[in-house]
Amino acid sequence: MLARVEFYESFFSGVTLWATKLEQIVQIGNHIASTYGLAAMDALHLAAALSVDAEEFVTTEKTTQPMHRVTEIKIVLIATE
């Protein structure tokens, strides 16, 4: 448990940009979810990335999942299928 806490503390201490425009994120997330059939949490994660002008979204979601239909941001798969 301690190793996990240390990992999270280390990881989050390096964050330089936080997605804080919550109203905008919810609106974008709603659009993405309804347009592409994504689950709410996936849509909100993508919306947060879009709200900070991210160039790509890295995921382990298989290419058969709805997330890969989203065209507003480049989706990058880091797992083997």
N, C-alpha and C positions, 0 to 999 in steps of 0.2 A: 504493500500500500504506500509506503514512504517513497519508494522509487517512482511510483506513478505521480504522486504529488510533486516531487522534484521535477519530473519531466514537464508537467503542466506549468509549473512556475517558471521554468526555464523557457519553455515555448512561448508563453504569453508575455513574458518580459521583453521579448524581441519584437512584438507587434508594434508597427509604426503607424498603422492606419486602422481605425475602428469604424465599422459601419454604424452610424448613429442616427441616421435620418429614418426613424422608425415608421412614421406615417407613409413616407415614400416607399419604403421597403414593403410594407403591407400592401400598398396599392399595386406595385409591380408584381409582387408575389401572387396576388389574386389574379392579375392578368395572365401570368405565366401558368398558373395552375389551371385556369379555365381554358386557356388556349391549347395547352399541350397535354392536359390530363395528368399533371403531376400531383403527388401528395403534398399537403400543405408545407411540411418541413422542408422537403426538397425545393419547393418553389420559393420559400423564404430564404433559403441558403443562396440560391441563384440570384434572387432579388438583392440580397445584401452585397453580393459580389458586383452586380451591376451598379448599385448605388455608389460604389467607390471607383467606378470605371475600370474594373479588373479586365484584363485582356483575355483571360482564360479561367476556367473552373475545373479543378482537378478532382477526380472522383474514382471510386472503385465500382460504381454502378455499371453493370453489363450494358453493352450497346443495344440490347433489346429493350431496355427500360426507357420510359417516356422522356427522361432527362436528355437523352441524346437527340431528341427531336427539336430541342430549343435552338433557335437560330440567332438570338440576341447576343450570345457569348459563345466562344469556342469551348467545347467540352472535351477534356483530355482524360482518357482512361489510363490508370496506372496499374491495373491488374490484368492478369491474363484471363482469357475467357475459356 
